[in-house]
Amino acid sequence: MKFVSCNHNGRVLAGLWLDTAVLDLAAAARLAAAHPSADQMPTSADPGRAFESVLAIIRGGDAALHAVRRLADRQAEFPSALLPSTAVQLLAPIPAPVRNIFCVGRNYLDHVKEGYAKAGTEVKLPAVPQFFTKSTGAVNSPYGDVRLDERLTKLLDYEVELAVVIGRSGRDIARERAEEHIFGYTVANDFTARDLQRRHEQWFKGKSLDTTCPLGPWIVDRGSLGELSNLELTLTVNGEERQRARVAQMIFDVPAIIASLSAGMTLEAGDIIATGTPAGVGYAMTPSRALANGDLVVAAIDRIGELRNRVVAVAS
């Protein structure tokens, strides 16, 4: 299933993406409660409330997922809850995360190598995942413009990444149990101001400018996606391929990342973890190639979807 957050006539709703239509889950839940089937929806004062946001659905756990599947099975009974996909504007699947986006740096071998080659220093692989965060204010929609403020950065870069959405809270999660804590997966593009990274001598500022974390276009639930290792990540700039790799090339796989991050620290339902980017970033090229006004950046992961973001310079 593909879970989306979208704007329809000024109302933000949670839905299931059905290619030509979006099933408004809150509206469908209310209609289902008014016309119950043998598999009765949970009763409440407002049966749609638990489906009014993707975050609420994630927090609802297995019961919410089961209810959504029942709504999907009965979708033909709720024509008024089926919206043409052309009539909605997709937002980030979780438009306003409660906490910063967790990120893993240097998690693909070739990306590590290109960084050290650019610096002219000996390659040193990370012994443990290297974590940092992006501000919640950086979150952008899958097709939103990315701001380029040349007063702040002259080396804006891209990074296509597989993002994991936590579905069950937990601390000290064993890697063998990590999958049980995953709700699903989405695509992230970790736009980065490389010169700000260097100037501030840490990653947070250069990673957290407004609009620099497009997410989406939806979250594919864990049960629908299956095996991750063969997922292919690609990124193009104005049609020119810059990045291509498979998830299997990660230095630390998803279970290892969750186990390491959750050690002594509670992960919460709705947390988002971006798992690192492969080789091909702009700053590592010779000479470095910065993104410019008007560039179209397309970041994609097969079996999930793609982000299409235009770089737009802001007036100085």
C-alpha positions as CSV (number, residue, x, y, z in Angstrom):
1,M,0.0,0.0,0.0
2,K,1.1,3.5,-0.8
3,F,0.3,6.0,2.0
4,V,0.1,9.7,1.0
5,S,-0.5,13.0,2.6
6,C,-2.1,15.4,0.1
7,N,-4.0,18.7,-0.2
8,H,-7.4,18.6,-1.7
9,N,-9.3,21.9,-2.0
10,G,-7.4,23.3,0.9
11,R,-7.8,20.3,3.2
12,V,-4.9,18.1,4.1
13,L,-5.8,14.4,4.2
14,A,-4.2,11.0,4.5
15,G,-4.9,8.7,1.6
16,L,-4.0,5.5,-0.3
17,W,-2.5,6.2,-3.7
18,L,-4.3,4.1,-6.3
19,D,-2.6,5.6,-9.4
20,T,-5.6,7.2,-11.0
21,A,-7.3,8.0,-7.7
22,V,-6.6,8.6,-4.0
23,L,-8.8,7.0,-1.3
24,D,-9.5,9.5,1.4
25,L,-9.1,7.2,4.4
26,A,-10.9,9.3,7.0
27,A,-13.9,9.8,4.7
28,A,-13.9,6.1,3.8
29,A,-13.8,5.1,7.5
30,R,-16.8,7.3,8.3
31,L,-18.7,5.8,5.3
32,A,-17.7,2.3,6.4
33,A,-18.9,2.9,9.9
34,A,-22.3,4.0,8.5
35,H,-22.5,0.9,6.4
36,P,-20.8,-1.8,8.4
37,S,-19.7,-5.1,6.8
38,A,-19.2,-8.5,8.5
39,D,-15.7,-7.3,9.4
40,Q,-16.8,-4.3,11.4
41,M,-14.6,-1.3,11.7
42,P,-13.7,-0.3,15.3
43,T,-16.4,1.9,16.7
44,S,-15.6,5.4,18.1
45,A,-17.3,8.8,18.4
46,D,-15.5,9.7,15.1
47,P,-14.3,6.6,13.2
48,G,-12.4,8.8,10.8
49,R,-10.2,10.5,13.4
50,A,-7.7,7.6,13.4
51,F,-7.2,8.1,9.7
52,E,-6.9,11.9,9.4
53,S,-3.1,11.8,9.1
54,V,-0.5,9.3,8.0
55,L,1.2,9.8,11.4
56,A,-2.0,8.8,13.1
57,I,-2.2,5.7,11.0
58,I,1.4,4.8,11.8
59,R,0.8,5.2,15.5
60,G,-2.3,3.0,15.2
61,G,-0.1,0.0,14.6
62,D,-1.3,-3.3,13.2
63,A,-4.9,-2.6,13.9
64,A,-4.8,0.6,11.8
65,L,-3.1,-1.3,8.9
66,H,-5.7,-4.0,9.0
67,A,-8.5,-1.4,9.0
68,V,-6.9,0.4,6.0
69,R,-6.7,-2.9,4.1
70,R,-10.4,-3.5,4.7
71,L,-11.1,0.1,3.4
72,A,-9.1,-0.6,0.3
73,D,-11.0,-3.9,-0.3
74,R,-14.3,-2.0,0.0
75,Q,-13.2,1.1,-1.9
76,A,-15.9,0.6,-4.6
77,E,-18.5,1.1,-1.9
78,F,-17.3,4.6,-1.2
79,P,-17.2,6.5,-4.5
80,S,-17.4,9.9,-2.7
81,A,-14.1,9.1,-0.9
82,L,-12.3,8.4,-4.2
83,L,-10.6,11.5,-5.4
84,P,-9.0,11.8,-8.9
85,S,-5.2,11.8,-8.4
86,T,-5.1,14.8,-10.7
87,A,-7.2,16.8,-8.2
88,V,-4.8,16.5,-5.2
89,Q,-1.4,18.0,-4.5
90,L,1.0,15.5,-2.9
91,L,2.8,16.7,0.3
92,A,5.6,14.9,2.1
93,P,4.0,11.7,3.5
94,I,4.6,13.1,7.0
95,P,4.5,16.8,6.3
96,A,5.4,17.9,9.9
97,P,7.6,15.2,11.6
98,V,7.6,15.5,15.4
99,R,11.4,15.1,15.5
100,N,14.3,15.8,13.2
101,I,15.1,13.5,10.4
102,F,17.8,11.0,11.4
103,C,20.4,10.5,8.8
104,V,23.4,8.2,8.2
105,G,26.5,9.7,6.6
106,R,29.1,7.8,4.5
107,N,27.2,4.6,4.2
108,Y,28.1,3.5,0.7
109,L,31.7,2.4,0.0
110,D,32.1,4.2,-3.3
111,H,30.7,7.4,-1.8
112,V,33.3,7.2,1.1
113,K,36.0,6.6,-1.5
114,E,35.0,9.6,-3.6
115,G,35.0,11.9,-0.6
116,Y,38.5,10.9,0.5
117,A,39.8,11.1,-3.1
118,K,38.5,14.6,-3.3
119,A,40.3,15.5,-0.1
120,G,43.4,13.7,-1.2
121,T,43.6,11.6,2.0
122,E,43.7,7.9,2.8
123,V,40.3,6.1,2.8
124,K,39.1,5.2,6.3
125,L,35.8,3.3,6.5
126,P,33.4,4.1,9.4
127,A,33.5,1.6,12.2
128,V,29.9,2.5,13.2
129,P,27.1,4.4,11.5
130,Q,27.7,8.1,11.5
131,F,24.5,9.8,12.5
132,F,23.4,13.4,12.1
133,T,20.0,15.1,11.8
134,K,18.1,17.4,9.4
135,S,15.7,20.0,10.9
136,T,12.0,19.3,10.5
137,G,11.8,22.6,8.8
138,A,13.8,21.2,5.9
139,V,11.0,18.8,4.9
140,N,9.7,19.4,1.4
141,S,7.0,17.8,-0.8
142,P,8.0,15.3,-3.5
143,Y,7.6,17.9,-6.3
144,G,8.4,21.1,-4.3
145,D,10.9,23.7,-5.4
146,V,14.3,23.7,-3.5
147,R,15.5,27.1,-2.5
148,L,18.9,28.3,-3.6
149,D,20.1,31.3,-1.6
150,E,23.5,32.2,-3.0
151,R,24.1,34.5,-0.1
152,L,24.3,31.4,2.0
153,T,25.7,28.7,-0.3
154,K,27.4,28.5,-3.7
155,L,27.7,24.7,-3.5
156,L,24.3,23.2,-3.2
157,D,24.4,19.4,-3.7
158,Y,22.0,16.4,-3.9
159,E,21.9,12.9,-2.2
160,V,19.3,10.3,-3.1
161,E,18.5,8.1,-0.1
162,L,16.3,5.3,1.0
163,A,14.3,6.5,4.1
164,V,12.9,4.2,6.7
165,V,9.8,5.1,8.7
166,I,9.6,3.7,12.2
167,G,6.2,2.1,13.0
168,R,6.7,0.7,16.5
169,S,8.5,2.6,19.2
170,G,11.4,0.9,20.9
171,R,14.8,1.2,22.6
172,D,17.8,-1.2,22.4
173,I,16.3,-2.9,19.4
174,A,18.2,-6.0,18.4
175,R,19.0,-6.2,14.7
176,E,17.1,-9.5,14.5
177,R,13.9,-7.6,15.6
178,A,14.5,-4.4,13.7
179,E,12.1,-5.2,10.9
180,E,9.2,-5.5,13.4
181,H,9.7,-1.8,14.2
182,I,9.5,-0.6,10.6
183,F,6.3,0.8,9.1
184,G,7.6,1.4,5.6
185,Y,9.9,3.1,3.2
186,T,10.0,6.3,1.2
187,V,12.5,8.3,-0.9
188,A,14.5,11.2,0.4
189,N,16.8,13.7,-1.2
190,D,19.3,15.1,1.2
191,F,20.1,18.4,-0.4
192,T,23.2,19.8,1.2
193,A,25.1,23.1,1.3
194,R,28.6,21.7,1.2
195,D,30.3,25.1,1.9
196,L,28.1,25.6,5.0
197,Q,29.2,22.2,6.2
198,R,32.8,23.2,5.9
199,R,32.4,26.6,7.3
200,H,30.5,25.4,10.4
201,E,32.7,22.3,10.8
202,Q,29.7,20.1,11.4
203,W,26.8,18.8,9.2
204,F,23.6,20.1,10.8
205,K,23.5,23.7,9.4
206,G,24.5,22.7,5.9
207,K,21.9,19.9,5.9
208,S,19.0,21.9,7.4
209,L,18.2,24.8,5.1
210,D,14.5,25.2,4.3
211,T,13.1,22.9,1.5
212,T,16.3,20.7,1.5
213,C,14.6,17.4,2.5
214,P,12.0,16.4,-0.1
215,L,10.3,13.2,0.9
216,G,7.8,10.9,-0.8
217,P,6.0,10.6,-3.0
218,W,4.4,8.1,-0.5
219,I,5.3,5.6,2.1
220,V,5.2,2.0,0.9
221,D,4.4,-0.2,3.9
222,R,6.9,-2.9,4.8
223,G,4.6,-5.8,3.9
224,S,4.1,-4.5,0.4
225,L,7.8,-3.8,-0.4
226,G,9.5,-7.1,0.5
227,E,13.2,-7.6,0.1
228,L,15.3,-4.4,0.1
229,S,18.7,-5.4,-1.1
230,N,17.9,-5.3,-4.8
231,L,16.2,-1.9,-4.7
232,E,18.0,0.5,-7.1
233,L,18.6,4.2,-6.3
234,T,19.1,6.6,-9.1
235,L,19.5,10.4,-9.5
236,T,19.6,12.6,-12.5
237,V,20.2,16.4,-12.9
238,N,18.5,17.8,-16.0
239,G,18.3,14.2,-17.4
240,E,22.0,13.5,-16.8
241,E,22.6,10.4,-14.6
242,R,24.7,11.2,-11.6
243,Q,24.0,8.4,-9.1
244,R,23.1,4.7,-9.4
245,A,23.5,2.0,-6.8
246,R,21.6,-0.8,-5.0
247,V,20.7,-0.9,-1.3
248,A,22.9,-4.1,-1.0
249,Q,25.9,-1.8,-1.4
250,M,25.3,-0.1,2.0
251,I,28.1,-0.5,4.5
252,F,25.5,-0.7,7.4
253,D,22.2,-2.3,6.4
254,V,18.8,-1.2,7.7
255,P,18.7,-3.6,10.7
256,A,22.2,-2.5,11.8
257,I,21.3,1.2,11.5
258,I,18.2,0.7,13.7
259,A,20.1,-1.4,16.2
260,S,22.8,1.2,16.5
261,L,20.6,4.3,16.6
262,S,18.2,2.8,19.2
263,A,20.9,1.7,21.6
264,G,20.1,3.6,24.7
265,M,17.8,6.0,22.7
266,T,14.1,5.4,22.1
267,L,12.9,5.5,18.5
268,E,9.3,6.6,18.2
269,A,6.6,5.7,15.7
270,G,6.8,8.2,12.9
271,D,10.6,8.7,13.1
272,I,12.3,8.9,9.7
273,I,15.8,7.6,9.1
274,A,17.6,8.5,5.8
275,T,20.1,5.7,5.3
276,G,22.9,7.3,3.2
277,T,23.7,8.1,-0.4
278,P,25.8,6.4,-3.0
279,A,28.7,7.8,-5.1
280,G,28.2,10.5,-7.7
281,V,27.6,13.6,-5.6
282,G,28.4,17.0,-7.2
283,Y,31.1,18.2,-4.8
284,A,33.3,15.1,-5.4
285,M,33.5,15.7,-9.1
286,T,36.5,17.4,-10.7
287,P,35.8,20.2,-10.8
288,S,32.9,20.2,-8.2
289,R,29.5,20.8,-9.9
290,A,27.1,22.8,-7.8
291,L,23.3,22.8,-8.5
292,A,22.1,26.0,-10.3
293,N,18.9,27.9,-10.7
294,G,16.5,25.9,-12.8
295,D,18.1,22.5,-12.4
296,L,15.6,19.6,-12.3
297,V,16.8,16.9,-9.9
298,V,15.0,13.5,-10.1
299,A,15.7,11.1,-7.3
300,A,14.1,7.6,-7.6
301,I,14.1,4.2,-6.0
302,D,12.4,1.4,-7.9
303,R,9.3,-0.2,-6.4
304,I,8.9,3.0,-4.3
305,G,8.7,6.1,-6.5
306,E,10.5,9.3,-7.5
307,L,11.0,12.9,-6.3
308,R,11.1,15.7,-8.9
309,N,12.4,18.9,-7.5
310,R,13.4,22.1,-9.3
311,V,16.2,24.3,-7.9
312,V,14.9,27.9,-7.7
313,A,17.2,30.8,-6.8
314,V,15.7,33.3,-4.3
315,A,16.1,37.0,-4.8
316,S,19.1,38.5,-3.0
